[in-house]
Amino acid sequence: MSSSRTLSTVLALLTCLLLLSIPPFTQHSNKTTKRISTRQPSAKAEPATSLNPNDNRTIALNNVHQQLAASLRDLPSHKAYVKRVDLTYTQAKRRGDDFYTVYQNAFDCNKQPGIVFTQGQFDNAWSMTPPEPDDLLDHWKTALSDTTGKLPSPSAIKAIEVVQNKAPFTSAQGAQVMEPTDAQSYVQYIPSAGAILVLHSQSADDLLAKRGVAKADRSRGIPTLNRLSDVLWYMWNTVTNEPNSLRYIGREGIINTATKTIVDEIFVKAVGTIMVPWPGISYGLNTDEGKALLGTPNGVAIAWMLIDRYRELGKREVRVRIWTVEGSRQMLWDMAPTQQ
């Protein structure tokens, strides 16, 4: 048995053991408020079904997530991943393959729904602009109309900017942090199309890294709600009462150096050029190219969304499409529901 297959097998077994260890708890309601105030919430703002950070069930879920993340990081193929600009195609493919293994095996385990983030946790660290109607960029009008069969009107699009600009806030480790990270994202949410379009994002972890904060110390300086996948999922729940309707996630104008390098390598291998207009090229996660794209910095948010929210979203058949617009790389993830 190859070392790669052995690692995947071990990871799959670890996934099941970790997921089966979570105590059962009551299913959470999908109902959320349509708009979140940037003011500090009153005591009544906390949903009755929210998870207490000190609750054993919450601790168990957090431990599972941390151990899964640690098991991925500890694999030999992932050790260079921290140097994101140096990520190679092979490293990205192996990382994507490991994420895909975790996702596939999660359905063989009795895992509970992902952690429910509360309005209080959001308001503790983040500010947001009220949802506003917006229009799509021309190339995304083409992409979404060709993909979904209909073009959403500006009134159906809810553009929201969120910024982690509040301090002090409670960190992921429970400490009081006096300086905000300034993490931000500008996103168009389109409930009628089951789509999220990320126009811009900067993570707390990346911004702290640019400030010279050591990787081991960053978790002490980021809020509980910090990963892009969690922010997207939380905000999606504020704009729709049917969160499992989410199917498409687009990434506009990718600027991450590692992701661009991987995308360009795939383009050159497939068609001999890095200028690939719409409809571009599409890959499933059962292909090497699909796994490599899942393992890029811009694919990791999709990986965690699939893993953390698989009980809410159900099992999905995932494909990723890549193309360019005037040299700018675009990415569209299609997470089609499947019968389980």
KAZI-V842898 format. One record per residue. N is the residue number from 0. RES is the residue in one letter. SS is DSSP state (H for helix, E for strand, L for the rest). PHI is phi in whole degrees, -180 to 180 (NA if undefined). PSI is psi in whole degrees, -180 to 180 (* if undefined). Layout:
N_RES_SS_PHI_PSI / N_RES_SS_PHI_PSI
This chain:
0_M_L_NA_132 / 1_S_L_-67_158 / 2_S_H_-64_-36 / 3_S_H_-63_-45 / 4_R_H_-67_-36 / 5_T_H_-63_-45 / 6_L_H_-62_-41 / 7_S_H_-65_-40 / 8_T_H_-65_-45 / 9_V_H_-62_-43 / 10_L_H_-63_-40 / 11_A_H_-64_-44 / 12_L_H_-64_-40 / 13_L_H_-63_-41 / 14_T_H_-57_-51 / 15_C_H_-61_-44 / 16_L_H_-63_-42 / 17_L_H_-68_-44 / 18_L_H_-69_-37 / 19_L_H_-70_-17 / 20_S_L_-82_-6 / 21_I_L_-76_130 / 22_P_L_-64_147 / 23_P_L_-70_151 / 24_F_L_-153_169 / 25_T_L_-68_141 / 26_Q_L_-61_139 / 27_H_L_-87_152 / 28_S_L_-74_144 / 29_N_L_-86_-7 / 30_K_L_-74_130 / 31_T_L_-136_165 / 32_T_L_-74_153 / 33_K_L_-76_-25 / 34_R_L_-140_140 / 35_I_L_-106_128 / 36_S_L_-79_145 / 37_T_L_-82_-2 / 38_R_L_-77_156 / 39_Q_L_-63_130 / 40_P_L_-74_154 / 41_S_L_-80_174 / 42_A_H_-61_-30 / 43_K_H_-74_-12 / 44_A_H_-72_-21 / 45_E_L_-75_123 / 46_P_L_-61_145 / 47_A_L_-64_-24 / 48_T_L_-96_5 / 49_S_L_-67_155 / 50_L_L_-89_130 / 51_N_L_-73_130 / 52_P_L_-56_-24 / 53_N_L_-98_0 / 54_D_L_-70_142 / 55_N_H_-59_-34 / 56_R_H_-67_-42 / 57_T_H_-65_-44 / 58_I_H_-60_-42 / 59_A_H_-63_-44 / 60_L_H_-65_-43 / 61_N_H_-62_-41 / 62_N_H_-62_-41 / 63_V_H_-61_-47 / 64_H_H_-61_-44 / 65_Q_H_-66_-39 / 66_Q_H_-71_-38 / 67_L_H_-63_-45 / 68_A_H_-61_-42 / 69_A_H_-64_-40 / 70_S_H_-65_-35 / 71_L_H_-70_-44 / 72_R_H_-65_-32 / 73_D_H_-78_-14 / 74_L_L_-66_140 / 75_P_H_-53_-35 / 76_S_H_-69_-12 / 77_H_H_-103_-6 / 78_K_L_-68_-26 / 79_A_L_-87_-4 / 80_Y_L_-66_-27 / 81_V_L_-62_-26 / 82_K_L_-90_82 / 83_R_H_-63_-32 / 84_V_H_-73_-17 / 85_D_H_-100_8 / 86_L_L_-63_127 / 87_T_L_-95_166 / 88_Y_H_-59_-44 / 89_T_H_-63_-43 / 90_Q_H_-65_-42 / 91_A_H_-64_-41 / 92_K_H_-64_-43 / 93_R_H_-67_-39 / 94_R_H_-65_-46 / 95_G_H_-61_-38 / 96_D_H_-64_-39 / 97_D_H_-69_-42 / 98_F_H_-60_-43 / 99_Y_H_-64_-38 / 100_T_H_-63_-45 / 101_V_H_-61_-45 / 102_Y_H_-64_-46 / 103_Q_H_-64_-41 / 104_N_H_-80_-16 / 105_A_H_-61_-29 / 106_F_L_-78_-11 / 107_D_L_-93_1 / 108_C_L_-119_159 / 109_N_L_-93_60 / 110_K_L_-79_146 / 111_Q_L_-85_168 / 112_P_L_-58_156 / 113_G_L_-65_168 / 114_I_L_-60_136 / 115_V_L_-94_114 / 116_F_L_-82_141 / 117_T_L_-101_165 / 118_Q_H_-61_-36 / 119_G_H_-62_-40 / 120_Q_H_-67_-36 / 121_F_H_-68_-51 / 122_D_H_-66_-22 / 123_N_H_-65_-28 / 124_A_H_-131_-22 / 125_W_L_-114_153 / 126_S_E_-120_155 / 127_M_E_-143_153 / 128_T_L_-85_148 / 129_P_L_-61_144 / 130_P_L_-57_128 / 131_E_E_-125_145 / 132_P_L_-60_149 / 133_D_L_-153_167 / 134_D_L_-113_152 / 135_L_L_-80_151 / 136_L_L_-63_151 / 137_D_H_-56_-41 / 138_H_H_-71_-26 / 139_W_H_-81_-25 / 140_K_H_-61_-45 / 141_T_H_-64_-47 / 142_A_H_-62_-47 / 143_L_H_-74_-37 / 144_S_H_-68_-39 / 145_D_H_-69_-35 / 146_T_H_-81_-44 / 147_T_H_-98_-15 / 148_G_L_86_4 / 149_K_L_-152_154 / 150_L_L_-108_116 / 151_P_L_-68_141 / 152_S_L_-78_159 / 153_P_H_-55_-34 / 154_S_H_-68_-20 / 155_A_H_-89_-6 / 156_I_L_-102_131 / 157_K_E_-114_103 / 158_A_E_-89_127 / 159_I_E_-136_133 / 160_E_E_-110_130 / 161_V_E_-120_142 / 162_V_E_-137_135 / 163_Q_L_-90_81 / 164_N_L_-122_14 / 165_K_L_-101_143 / 166_A_L_-157_147 / 167_P_L_-72_154 / 168_F_E_-135_165 / 169_T_E_-89_127 / 170_S_E_-79_173 / 171_A_L_-61_-22 / 172_Q_L_-100_7 / 173_G_L_89_4 / 174_A_L_-88_159 / 175_Q_E_-88_122 / 176_V_E_-108_131 / 177_M_L_-94_-11 / 178_E_L_-125_128 / 179_P_L_-70_158 / 180_T_L_-87_-21 / 181_D_L_67_20 / 182_A_L_-59_147 / 183_Q_E_-155_159 / 184_S_E_-152_144 / 185_Y_E_-121_118 / 186_V_E_-136_142 / 187_Q_E_-103_120 / 188_Y_E_-103_129 / 189_I_E_-128_81 / 190_P_H_-57_-38 / 191_S_H_-64_-24 / 192_A_H_-105_0 / 193_G_L_63_37 / 194_A_E_-129_147 / 195_I_E_-125_130 / 196_L_E_-120_112 / 197_V_E_-88_110 / 198_L_E_-86_-30 / 199_H_E_-161_141 / 200_S_E_-156_144 / 201_Q_E_-136_124 / 202_S_L_-86_156 / 203_A_H_-61_-42 / 204_D_H_-62_-45 / 205_D_H_-65_-41 / 206_L_H_-67_-38 / 207_L_H_-68_-36 / 208_A_H_-62_-41 / 209_K_H_-66_-24 / 210_R_L_-84_0 / 211_G_L_88_13 / 212_V_L_-76_128 / 213_A_L_-62_147 / 214_K_H_-56_-40 / 215_A_H_-65_-21 / 216_D_H_-99_-8 / 217_R_H_-70_-32 / 218_S_L_-64_-20 / 219_R_L_-81_-9 / 220_G_L_-120_12 / 221_I_L_-118_150 / 222_P_E_-72_166 / 223_T_L_-57_-45 / 224_L_L_-92_102 / 225_N_L_-137_-32 / 226_R_L_-75_147 / 227_L_H_-59_-40 / 228_S_H_-61_-38 / 229_D_H_-73_-40 / 230_V_H_-64_-45 / 231_L_H_-62_-43 / 232_W_H_-67_-42 / 233_Y_H_-61_-47 / 234_M_H_-69_-35 / 235_W_H_-58_-39 / 236_N_H_-70_-17 / 237_T_H_-88_-17 / 238_V_H_-107_-6 / 239_T_L_-147_149 / 240_N_L_-93_3 / 241_E_L_-127_72 / 242_P_H_-61_-28 / 243_N_H_-74_1 / 244_S_H_-79_-7 / 245_L_L_-62_127 / 246_R_L_-131_-37 / 247_Y_E_-118_138 / 248_I_E_-132_120 / 249_G_E_-108_148 / 250_R_E_-121_116 / 251_E_L_-89_136 / 252_G_L_50_63 / 253_I_L_-60_128 / 254_I_L_-115_-10 / 255_N_L_-63_126 / 256_T_H_-61_-43 / 257_A_H_-64_-44 / 258_T_H_-64_-43 / 259_K_H_-60_-40 / 260_T_H_-63_-44 / 261_I_H_-66_-45 / 262_V_H_-60_-46 / 263_D_H_-63_-39 / 264_E_H_-63_-40 / 265_I_H_-67_-42 / 266_F_H_-59_-50 / 267_V_H_-63_-42 / 268_K_H_-65_-36 / 269_A_H_-84_-45 / 270_V_H_-131_0 / 271_G_L_82_9 / 272_T_L_-152_157 / 273_I_L_-97_4 / 274_M_L_-103_99 / 275_V_L_-127_101 / 276_P_L_-72_167 / 277_W_L_-56_139 / 278_P_L_-89_9 / 279_G_L_65_-146 / 280_I_E_-130_139 / 281_S_E_-118_140 / 282_Y_E_-135_143 / 283_G_E_-87_164 / 284_L_L_-75_-5 / 285_N_L_-88_3 / 286_T_L_-105_158 / 287_D_H_-62_-40 / 288_E_H_-65_-42 / 289_G_H_-62_-41 / 290_K_H_-67_-40 / 291_A_H_-63_-41 / 292_L_H_-68_-36 / 293_L_H_-65_-31 / 294_G_L_-85_0 / 295_T_L_-80_163 / 296_P_H_-55_-32 / 297_N_H_-84_-9 / 298_G_H_-98_-20 / 299_V_H_-61_-37 / 300_A_H_-61_-37 / 301_I_H_-68_-42 / 302_A_H_-59_-48 / 303_W_H_-70_-33 / 304_M_H_-61_-45 / 305_L_H_-66_-42 / 306_I_H_-74_-49 / 307_D_H_-72_-29 / 308_R_L_-115_23 / 309_Y_H_-69_-27 / 310_R_H_-71_-35 / 311_E_H_-79_-39 / 312_L_H_-88_-23 / 313_G_L_80_174 / 314_K_L_-74_138 / 315_R_E_-124_148 / 316_E_E_-97_112 / 317_V_E_-105_133 / 318_R_E_-131_152 / 319_V_E_-127_134 / 320_R_E_-114_134 / 321_I_E_-125_143 / 322_W_E_-161_177 / 323_T_E_-126_151 / 324_V_E_-129_107 / 325_E_L_52_44 / 326_G_L_84_-7 / 327_S_E_-91_128 / 328_R_E_-81_136 / 329_Q_E_-121_153 / 330_M_E_-143_131 / 331_L_E_-132_119 / 332_W_E_-97_128 / 333_D_E_-113_112 / 334_M_E_-109_81 / 335_A_E_-77_131 / 336_P_E_-62_146 / 337_T_L_-127_160 / 338_Q_L_-79_128 / 339_Q_L_-91_*
